[in-house]
Amino acid sequence: MDRRTRELRDAHDLLAPMYVERLAHILDEMPIEQAVLGLFCSLVRAEGGTTIGDVGCGTGRLAPYFATQGLRSRGVDLSPEMIRVARRDYPDHEFAEGDLRSLPFADASLDGAVGWYSMMYLPPEERPIAYAELARVIRPGGHFATAFKEGDDTLRRGGRSLDHKIGFDIWWQSQGEVQSRLTDAGFQVLFWAGRPAEPDEPQPQAYLVAQRV
Ligand SMILES: C[S@@+](CC[C@H](N)C(=O)[O-])C[C@H]1O[C@@H](n2cnc3c(N)ncnc32)[C@H](O)[C@@H]1O
């Protein structure tokens, strides 16, 4: 494992308890994110889909939401501690350690996937690998939804604002960059949106939904 990936994994192992405490139910207070995820779920169901990946699933907080939408999610995360708490808190759902750049799913085995605030840690040269993996595991006609911190594509350090002695590389990405990555990997972008930063956020947030062609 390279230095950047190890640093990211170790940081998220430490962040897992804070994520559980602060974020477990935050989707209930986020109507815009519910709307984007709801659109994604409707599109998956409209194609007869039932099974989706949650890549970079963190604590697994989205799994119960997907279940309410009639979808079975299969979560994957780099951080063993994130996976441990996901299994503890959502024992009826499936979670596994894994990497976005080498997903533990068979070819065309998913009806869709989400990468919810999880693709933004990949350095530019490794993004094509991760998007190619999504194109491999999502069947033609399946969907992908992503959320990310929107910015100018420059490298930043994350984690500094938190009470942990951690740091990791993160990129606040532009909508255009993410759209190009998806198109290059064999997806058609169906929807994009964004919202301004809230008072406690340093940057706007962006959302995209795409279909595997
Ligand atoms: C900001 S958290 C978001 C977690 C979850 N999607 C959510 O919305 O609560 C980002 C997660 O992506 C995971 N992650 C980052 N890079 C990854 C990679 N290359 N492979 C798998 N997981 C990764 C981190 O370990 C972390 O749990």
The ligand as a Gaussian input file, in Angstrom:
#p B3LYP/6-31G(d) Opt

LIG

0 1
 C      -16.126000      11.379000       3.785000
 S      -16.213000       9.632000       4.044000
 C      -17.805000       9.292000       3.362000
 C      -18.389000       7.993000       3.847000
 C      -19.792000       7.678000       3.356000
 N      -19.859000       7.569000       1.916000
 C      -20.770000       8.699000       3.853000
 O      -21.335000       9.448000       3.039000
 O      -20.981000       8.747000       5.075000
 C      -15.110000       8.974000       2.803000
 C      -14.900000       7.484000       2.907000
 O      -14.263000       7.046000       1.703000
 C      -13.340000       6.047000       2.051000
 N      -12.322000       5.955000       0.982000
 C      -11.484000       6.937000       0.562000
 N      -10.682000       6.484000      -0.416000
 C      -11.031000       5.196000      -0.625000
 C      -10.547000       4.177000      -1.508000
 N       -9.560000       4.402000      -2.363000
 N      -11.150000       2.974000      -1.461000
 C      -12.168000       2.724000      -0.593000
 N      -12.645000       3.641000       0.283000
 C      -12.087000       4.864000       0.259000
 C      -12.771000       6.502000       3.386000
 O      -12.152000       5.446000       4.100000
 C      -14.004000       7.062000       4.061000
 O      -14.657000       6.108000       4.873000

